[in-house]
Amino acid sequence: MTESTDAAQPLLRLRGIGKSFGPVRALSDIDLDIPQGQVTALVGDNGAGKSTLIKTVSGIWDPDGGEIIWQGKRVHFRSPKDATDAGIATVYQDLALADNLDIVENMMLGRELRRHGLLDEITMEQTAKKTLADLRVTTVRNIRQPVGSLSGGQRQSVAVAKAIMGDAKLVIMDEPTAALGVSQTELVLSLIERLASRGIAVLVISHNLTDVFRVADRIAVLYLGRMVSTGPVSNYDTASTVHWMTTGTAPSNGSAPTAKNAEG
């Protein structure tokens, strides 16, 4: 394989992924490519299988079939830690932050630094501050303030900063702008753009198509557990995306590709 081919290889490839819960088929034959340094928006109506798919990728659930190919190698994540150690960080809607702890304590939780048997508070504070600065998170005035006192957008920023401290190559974000106001939404969308500009792949699950078209490079549409359409965002508009999401079929003008021919 040539160097140029390696560079073009998707960071994550899903091939034929399936998942059932008893008699319920949640995912069927899912194919999806996630390129490095791009934002892929995963969209679909309620019950389409979005949460099942990201929990399968992030190691919470085993797929019943198919392959997960990470950086060109087939992998099997037996736990979320396996996925995190590989470089896949998932930020769920609840953010998994401890409101009673400050920003530094949250970001370093589980990866505390020690010096002479004691917590190295100075180095941990410097590490957290540098991570936030690298992401250009400037709205946080005091990194020692409790996370419970932060706005929704600031909390998202802290959760993402915590996620990428483990050298994440892919960040999965589940409805990151849900219930946020205009200014806080802008903060989160700008953060997503900065992640991609640093070469980090971002998979965003969202119902908000305005946000999707603001930040996405690619769109992937799930319908009743099937990947019905994938392709560059330029192949879609709001109307065609809604049509795919609600019917699972191509719009009459055929403007957006099906999942099977989009990459061809």
SULRANOR-V53631 format. One record per helix or strand of 3 or more residues. SS is the DSSP state (H for helix, E for strand). FROM is the first residue (numbers start at 1). TO is the last residue. If there is no record, write none. Layout:
ss=SS from=FROM to=TO
ss=SS from=FROM to=TO
This chain:
ss=H from=3 to=8
ss=E from=12 to=21
ss=E from=24 to=34
ss=E from=39 to=43
ss=H from=50 to=57
ss=E from=65 to=70
ss=E from=73 to=75
ss=H from=80 to=86
ss=E from=88 to=91
ss=H from=103 to=107
ss=H from=121 to=134
ss=H from=147 to=149
ss=H from=152 to=164
ss=E from=170 to=174
ss=H from=182 to=197
ss=E from=201 to=205
ss=H from=209 to=215
ss=E from=218 to=223
ss=E from=226 to=232
ss=H from=233 to=235
ss=H from=238 to=247
